Amino acid sequence: MPSDDHYSAEGTKKQTSSGFSFSIWPPTQRTRDAIISRLIETLSTTSVLSKRYGTIPKEEASEASRRIEEEAFSVATTVASSEKDGLEVLQLYSKEISKRMLETVKARAGSGANGDNSATETASADVTPKAVANEEVSSSAEAEA
């Protein structure tokens, strides 16, 4: 492969010395669907987050998860059009998902939720860029093969 196969932040495609290439941003639809599934699970089943704010019925969690992911993707895509690195955009996407997930459970819990931010770390841990990056690398590796 020619060495000019590298792309800037717009394509965020990188080629390693072994000729293997991967793309951090944007995530594939398969990755986005996996994130939504994980959000549904986190919101609708027992977790550290649900112990503090309560669980959400699966149907409501499904709707909320799709909205959370779409909004986070939209924010990250807007930033991606600038000169940001793909990893920075992916981190923003993850933070937006975590922030919106926490806002959703807090709003649903109503006045019972206090202003403590201790659940932010839990939300961030549930949907991490590592899982997305690993999915992207394996998806790209399959495409390259």
BANU-847174 format. One record per residue: residue number from 1; x, y, z of N, C-alpha, C in turn. Coordinates in steps of 0.2 Angstrom, whole numbers. Layout:
N
i nx ny nz cax cay caz cx cy cz
NUM X Y Z X Y Z X Y Z
...
end
This chain:
145
i nx ny nz cax cay caz cx cy cz
1 4 -6 0 0 0 0 4 6 0
2 2 11 -4 6 17 -4 6 21 3
3 12 24 5 12 28 11 7 34 12
4 5 36 6 0 42 6 -7 40 8
5 -8 34 11 -14 31 12 -16 34 19
6 -13 39 22 -15 41 29 -20 47 27
7 -24 48 32 -29 53 31 -29 58 37
8 -31 64 37 -32 69 42 -38 67 46
9 -39 72 51 -45 71 55 -52 69 52
10 -52 72 46 -59 70 42 -60 63 41
11 -54 59 39 -55 52 38 -53 48 44
12 -48 51 48 -45 48 54 -43 40 52
13 -41 39 46 -38 33 44 -31 33 45
14 -28 28 49 -21 27 50 -19 21 47
15 -13 21 45 -9 15 42 -3 13 47
16 -3 7 50 3 5 54 8 3 49
17 14 2 53 20 -1 49 19 -7 46
18 14 -11 48 12 -18 45 8 -17 39
19 5 -11 38 1 -11 32 -7 -11 34
20 -8 -13 41 -15 -13 44 -17 -6 45
21 -23 -5 43 -26 2 44 -33 1 48
22 -34 6 52 -40 6 55 -43 13 56
23 -49 14 57 -52 20 58 -56 21 65
24 -54 26 68 -57 27 75 -64 31 74
25 -64 35 70 -70 39 69 -72 40 62
26 -78 39 60 -84 38 64 -85 30 65
27 -88 28 71 -89 21 72 -94 18 67
28 -93 12 66 -98 8 61 -105 8 64
29 -110 6 60 -116 5 63 -117 0 68
30 -113 -6 66 -113 -11 71 -110 -9 78
31 -105 -5 78 -103 -2 85 -108 2 88
32 -111 6 84 -116 11 87 -122 6 90
33 -124 1 86 -129 -3 89 -127 -7 95
34 -121 -9 96 -118 -12 102 -118 -7 108
35 -117 -1 106 -117 4 112 -124 5 114
36 -129 5 109 -136 6 111 -138 0 115
37 -136 -6 113 -138 -12 117 -135 -12 124
38 -129 -9 125 -126 -9 131 -129 -3 136
39 -131 2 133 -135 7 136 -142 4 139
40 -145 1 135 -152 -2 137 -151 -7 143
41 -146 -11 142 -144 -15 148 -142 -11 154
42 -138 -6 154 -136 -2 159 -142 1 163
43 -147 4 158 -152 8 161 -158 3 164
44 -159 -3 161 -164 -7 163 -163 -13 168
45 -157 -14 169 -155 -19 174 -151 -17 180
46 -151 -21 185 -147 -19 191 -140 -17 190
47 -138 -11 192 -131 -9 191 -130 -4 197
48 -124 -2 197 -122 3 202 -126 10 201
49 -127 11 195 -131 17 193 -139 16 195
50 -141 10 193 -148 9 195 -149 8 203
51 -144 6 206 -145 6 214 -146 13 216
52 -143 18 213 -144 25 215 -150 28 212
53 -151 27 206 -157 31 203 -163 27 201
54 -162 20 201 -168 16 199 -167 13 192
55 -170 8 191 -170 5 184 -176 8 180
56 -175 8 173 -180 10 169 -183 4 165
57 -189 4 164 -192 -1 160 -189 -2 153
58 -188 -8 151 -184 -10 145 -186 -6 139
59 -193 -5 138 -195 -1 132 -193 6 132
60 -194 9 138 -192 16 139 -184 17 139
61 -181 12 142 -173 12 141 -171 12 134
62 -175 8 130 -173 7 123 -174 14 119
63 -179 17 120 -180 24 117 -175 29 120
64 -174 29 126 -169 33 129 -162 32 126
65 -160 26 126 -154 24 123 -152 26 116
66 -157 25 112 -157 27 105 -156 35 105
67 -160 39 109 -160 46 109 -153 48 111
68 -150 45 117 -144 47 120 -138 46 115
69 -138 40 111 -133 39 106 -133 43 100
70 -139 44 98 -140 49 92 -138 56 94
71 -140 59 100 -138 65 101 -130 66 102
72 -127 61 106 -120 61 107 -116 60 100
73 -119 56 95 -116 55 89 -116 62 85
74 -122 65 85 -122 72 82 -117 77 85
75 -117 77 91 -112 82 94 -105 80 92
76 -103 74 92 -96 72 90 -95 73 83
77 -100 71 79 -99 72 72 -98 80 70
78 -101 84 73 -100 91 72 -93 93 74
79 -91 91 79 -84 92 81 -79 89 76
80 -81 83 74 -76 79 69 -75 83 63
81 -79 87 61 -78 91 55 -72 96 56
82 -71 98 62 -65 102 63 -58 98 63
83 -53 101 65 -47 98 65 -45 94 71
84 -50 91 74 -49 86 80 -47 79 77
85 -43 76 81 -40 70 80 -46 65 82
86 -46 59 78 -51 54 79 -52 52 86
87 -47 51 89 -47 48 96 -50 54 101
88 -49 60 100 -52 65 103 -60 65 102
89 -62 64 96 -69 64 94 -72 58 98
90 -69 52 98 -71 47 101 -72 48 108
91 -67 51 112 -68 52 119 -74 57 120
92 -75 62 116 -80 67 117 -87 63 116
93 -87 58 111 -93 54 110 -95 50 116
94 -90 47 119 -91 43 125 -93 48 131
95 -90 53 132 -92 58 137 -99 60 136
96 -101 62 130 -108 64 129 -113 59 131
97 -111 53 129 -116 47 131 -116 46 138
98 -111 47 142 -111 46 149 -115 52 152
99 -114 58 150 -117 64 152 -125 63 151
100 -126 61 145 -134 61 144 -137 55 147
101 -133 50 148 -136 44 152 -137 46 159
102 -133 50 162 -134 52 169 -139 57 170
103 -140 62 165 -145 66 165 -152 63 164
104 -152 58 160 -158 54 159 -161 50 166
105 -156 47 169 -158 44 175 -159 49 181
106 -156 54 181 -157 59 186 -164 62 185
107 -166 64 179 -172 67 177 -178 62 179
108 -177 56 178 -182 51 179 -183 50 187
109 -177 50 190 -177 49 198 -181 55 201
110 -181 61 197 -184 67 200 -181 70 206
111 -185 72 210 -182 76 216 -178 72 221
112 -178 65 220 -175 61 225 -167 61 223
113 -165 63 217 -158 63 216 -155 69 218
114 -149 69 222 -145 74 224 -140 77 219
115 -137 82 220 -132 85 215 -125 81 215
116 -124 76 219 -118 72 219 -116 69 213
117 -110 70 211 -108 67 204 -104 61 204
118 -105 57 210 -102 50 211 -104 45 205
119 -110 46 203 -112 41 198 -109 43 191
120 -106 49 190 -103 50 183 -98 45 181
121 -93 43 186 -88 38 185 -91 32 183
122 -97 30 186 -100 23 184 -103 24 177
123 -106 29 176 -108 30 169 -103 30 164
124 -97 33 165 -92 33 160 -89 26 160
125 -89 22 165 -86 16 165 -90 11 161
126 -97 12 161 -101 7 158 -101 8 150
127 -99 14 147 -98 14 140 -92 18 139
128 -87 14 138 -80 17 137 -78 17 130
129 -73 21 128 -71 22 121 -67 15 120
130 -64 12 125 -60 6 124 -64 1 120
131 -70 0 122 -75 -5 119 -76 -3 112
132 -77 3 111 -78 6 104 -72 5 100
133 -66 7 102 -60 6 98 -59 -1 97
134 -60 -5 101 -58 -12 100 -63 -15 95
135 -69 -13 95 -74 -15 90 -72 -12 83
136 -70 -6 83 -68 -3 76 -62 -7 73
137 -57 -8 78 -51 -12 75 -53 -18 72
138 -57 -22 76 -59 -29 73 -63 -28 67
139 -68 -23 67 -72 -22 61 -68 -21 55
140 -63 -16 56 -59 -14 50 -54 -20 48
141 -52 -24 53 -47 -29 52 -51 -34 47
142 -58 -35 49 -62 -40 45 -63 -37 38
143 -64 -31 37 -65 -28 31 -58 -28 27
144 -52 -27 30 -46 -27 26 -44 -34 24
145 -47 -39 27 -45 -46 26 -48 -49 19
end
